[in-house]
Amino acid sequence: MWTAWLILMLNGLFFTLRLANNTGSFPRALTREEEQDCLKRMAEGDSDARDKLIEHNLRLVAHIVKKRCYKGRIRLS
């Protein structure tokens, strides 16, 4: 039950973020250098770097969620 709720909440979040930037898709993935820079700044306490990492990894999260769901039902495997 909690898993279904979490999936619905993430789906709503993804939909909202896709509409927010008016491109109809998630932000592009960060380059290796950009990601390493963000990780370094995040380790130093920069919350903007943390937010950037989260935003730019939403495509991966959406892919995993989509892969784990099948026709609206959650597979428990």
ABEGO torsion letter per residue (X at the ends): XAAAAAAAAAAAAAAAAAAAAGAGBBBBBBBAAAAAAAAAAAAAGBAAAAAAAAAAAAAAAAAAAAAABBGGBBBBX
